[in-house]
Amino acid sequence: MTTTASGTAVSGTAVSSTAVSRTAVSQAVRAKVAQYLEGALGRPVDDSVPDDTALSDLGLDSLLTISVIVALLDDAGVDLVDNPDALETPSTIADLHDMAARFLGGDDTVVQTTPIDEQTEQLAFYEAKLAYEIDSWDLSVALAEGEDIVVVDGRSADAYASGHIPGAVSIPHRTITPESVAELSREPLYVAYCDGIGCNASTKTALKLGREGFRVKELIGGLDWWKRDGHPVEGAAEQACAVDGAHSACGCAG
């Protein structure tokens, strides 16, 4: 008996560098998990919801998630006093399927393994970069084509006034709170930028907007590379970060 990285017990010889595919679980297990979720949420979960959907996205907080786990383990006859390791914390629907298949079983439960090699991880890394970042050329083309994009300057208001991407809105990252962005539309793609590669205000802006449910990308190279690529800038004067370690000149501190 061996245990996968997700905590799933698998019989037989261990497979090196493998991941467990959790799509092929029995209908009985899926139905049972759906029953637990409906009991916790007070409403059924649509069958079309992907298995990798986070439980928090369904509306399950930590207490509701624990209630689901306790109900599952109780049905499976697992005594938490004798088996404290059984109290795992699933984060997705697929994790719940894993747990249900592990403890409730089912003859038609299938565990599939897919080799994970270096190239697979590398491709996933590149895909993630393209999903979360955009360069100045692609941004300029998207804006010219009228795509639904809001460019966000995450630096200080003074830095924005000194020079910014045309049409960008000033939202200093330090000012972002649930209340301050409550009136913003969730429909556009928000592209966050700061002064350049030596500044992380764009990362802080993207992170905070993402936490509030916005679709966000980060502009590679910031305002610096936007200008280097020959794109226009609006504002009183062009300005670059002072090399003083304090980001006092560029406003990256927000």
C-alpha positions in Angstrom: 0.0 0.0 0.0 1.4 3.4 -0.9 0.1 6.9 -0.6 0.0 9.5 -3.3 0.9 13.2 -2.9 -2.8 14.0 -2.5 -3.1 11.5 0.3 -4.9 8.8 -1.7 -4.1 5.2 -0.7 -3.2 3.1 -3.8 -2.7 -0.6 -3.8 0.2 -2.2 -5.7 3.6 -1.1 -6.8 4.4 2.6 -6.4 4.9 4.5 -9.7 7.7 7.0 -9.6 6.9 10.6 -10.5 3.2 10.1 -11.1 0.0 12.0 -10.4 -3.4 10.5 -9.7 -6.1 11.3 -12.2 -9.3 11.8 -10.3 -11.8 11.9 -13.1 -12.6 8.2 -13.2 -14.4 7.8 -9.9 -17.6 5.8 -9.6 -20.9 7.4 -10.0 -21.8 6.2 -6.5 -18.9 8.2 -5.1 -19.9 11.3 -7.1 -23.5 11.0 -6.0 -22.4 10.7 -2.3 -20.1 13.7 -2.6 -22.9 15.7 -4.2 -25.2 14.7 -1.3 -22.7 16.0 1.3 -22.2 19.3 -0.6 -25.9 19.8 -0.9 -26.3 19.2 2.8 -23.7 21.7 3.7 -24.7 24.4 1.2 -28.4 23.9 1.4 -28.6 23.7 -2.4 -27.5 21.2 -5.0 -24.2 21.7 -6.9 -24.6 21.6 -10.7 -23.2 18.5 -12.3 -21.4 20.6 -14.8 -19.2 22.2 -12.2 -15.6 21.1 -12.9 -13.9 18.7 -10.4 -11.0 21.1 -9.9 -13.4 23.8 -8.6 -12.2 25.1 -5.2 -14.6 24.3 -2.4 -14.3 28.0 -1.3 -15.7 29.0 -4.7 -18.8 26.9 -4.0 -19.3 28.9 -0.8 -17.8 26.4 1.7 -15.8 28.0 4.4 -13.5 26.0 6.7 -16.3 25.1 9.2 -18.7 23.8 6.4 -15.8 21.9 4.8 -15.1 20.2 8.2 -18.8 19.3 8.5 -18.6 17.6 5.1 -15.5 15.6 6.1 -17.1 14.6 9.4 -20.2 13.4 7.6 -18.2 11.4 5.1 -16.0 9.8 7.7 -19.1 9.0 9.9 -20.8 7.3 6.9 -17.6 5.3 6.3 -17.4 4.2 10.0 -14.1 5.9 10.5 -13.3 6.6 14.2 -11.3 9.8 14.3 -10.0 8.9 17.8 -8.4 5.8 16.4 -7.6 7.4 13.0 -6.7 11.0 13.5 -4.8 11.1 10.2 -8.1 10.6 8.4 -9.1 14.2 9.0 -7.5 15.7 5.9 -8.5 19.1 4.5 -9.7 18.9 0.9 -9.5 22.0 -1.2 -11.4 21.0 -4.4 -14.3 18.8 -5.4 -11.8 16.3 -6.8 -10.1 16.1 -3.3 -13.5 15.1 -1.9 -13.9 12.5 -4.6 -10.5 11.1 -3.6 -11.5 11.0 0.1 -14.9 9.4 -0.6 -13.3 6.8 -2.9 -10.7 6.1 -0.3 -13.0 5.6 2.7 -16.3 4.6 1.0 -14.7 2.6 -1.8 -16.6 1.1 -4.7 -15.8 -1.7 -7.1 -15.9 0.6 -10.1 -13.5 3.2 -8.6 -10.6 3.6 -10.9 -7.2 5.1 -10.1 -5.3 6.2 -13.1 -1.7 7.3 -13.2 -0.1 9.8 -15.6 3.7 10.2 -15.7 4.9 13.7 -14.8 8.2 14.5 -16.4 10.3 17.6 -16.6 8.9 18.7 -19.9 5.3 18.5 -18.7 6.2 20.8 -15.7 8.1 23.1 -18.0 5.1 23.5 -20.4 2.8 24.1 -17.4 5.2 26.9 -16.3 5.1 28.6 -19.7 1.3 28.3 -19.9 1.0 29.9 -16.5 3.3 32.8 -17.5 1.1 33.5 -20.6 -2.0 33.2 -18.5 -0.8 35.7 -15.8 1.4 38.1 -17.7 1.2 40.3 -20.8 4.0 42.2 -22.6 3.7 45.8 -23.9 3.3 44.8 -27.6 0.4 42.5 -26.9 -1.2 45.1 -24.6 -0.9 47.8 -27.2 -2.5 45.6 -29.8 -5.3 44.5 -27.5 -6.1 48.1 -26.6 -6.0 49.2 -30.3 -8.5 46.4 -31.1 -10.9 47.6 -28.4 -10.6 44.6 -26.1 -12.3 45.0 -22.7 -9.2 45.9 -20.8 -8.6 48.3 -17.9 -4.9 49.3 -17.4 -4.1 49.9 -13.7 -1.2 52.0 -12.5 -0.4 50.6 -9.0 2.1 53.3 -8.1 1.5 56.4 -6.1 -0.8 59.1 -7.4 2.2 61.5 -7.8 4.1 58.9 -10.0 0.9 58.4 -12.1 0.6 62.2 -12.6 4.3 62.4 -13.7 3.9 59.8 -16.4 1.5 56.9 -17.2 0.2 54.7 -19.9 -2.5 56.5 -21.8 -6.0 55.6 -20.5 -4.6 53.9 -17.4 -6.4 54.5 -14.1 -4.5 55.2 -10.9 -5.2 52.7 -8.2 -2.2 52.7 -5.8 -1.9 49.2 -4.4 -1.8 50.5 -0.8 -5.3 51.9 -1.3 -6.9 48.6 -2.6 -9.5 47.3 -0.2 -12.8 45.4 -0.7 -14.6 48.8 -0.2 -12.4 50.8 -2.6 -12.9 48.5 -5.5 -16.5 47.5 -4.8 -17.9 49.6 -7.6 -15.5 48.4 -10.3 -16.9 46.0 -12.9 -15.7 42.4 -12.8 -16.1 42.0 -16.6 -12.9 43.6 -18.0 -9.4 42.1 -17.8 -7.3 44.3 -15.5 -3.7 44.8 -16.5 -1.5 46.0 -13.6 1.8 47.8 -14.0 4.3 49.8 -12.1 7.6 51.4 -13.0 9.6 48.4 -14.2 11.3 45.2 -13.4 12.9 46.7 -10.2 9.4 47.4 -8.8 6.8 45.0 -7.4 3.9 47.4 -7.1 2.3 45.7 -10.1 2.5 42.3 -8.5 1.0 43.7 -5.3 -1.8 45.4 -7.3 -2.5 42.2 -9.3 -2.6 40.1 -6.2 -5.0 42.4 -4.3 -7.3 42.7 -7.3 -7.2 39.0 -7.8 -8.2 38.4 -4.2 -11.3 40.6 -4.9 -12.4 38.5 -7.8 -11.0 40.4 -10.7 -9.4 38.9 -13.8 -5.9 40.2 -13.7 -2.6 40.1 -15.7 0.7 41.8 -14.9 2.5 43.9 -17.5 6.0 42.6 -18.1 8.6 45.3 -17.7 6.1 47.9 -16.5 6.2 51.5 -17.7 9.9 51.3 -18.4 9.6 48.6 -21.1 6.3 50.2 -22.4 8.4 53.3 -23.2 11.4 51.3 -24.5 9.0 49.7 -27.0 8.1 53.1 -28.3 4.6 53.4 -26.9 3.3 56.8 -25.8 3.1 58.1 -22.2 0.9 60.7 -20.7 1.8 62.9 -17.8 3.7 65.9 -16.6 7.2 64.3 -17.0 8.8 61.0 -17.6 10.3 59.5 -14.5 12.3 56.4 -13.6 13.0 54.7 -10.3 15.9 56.2 -8.3 18.5 53.7 -7.5 18.3 54.3 -3.7 16.6 51.2 -2.5 13.6 53.1 -1.2 11.6 53.5 -4.5 11.0 57.1 -3.4 11.3 58.5 -6.9 9.1 56.1 -8.9 6.2 55.8 -6.4 6.4 52.0 -6.4 5.6 52.0 -2.7 2.1 53.0 -3.7 
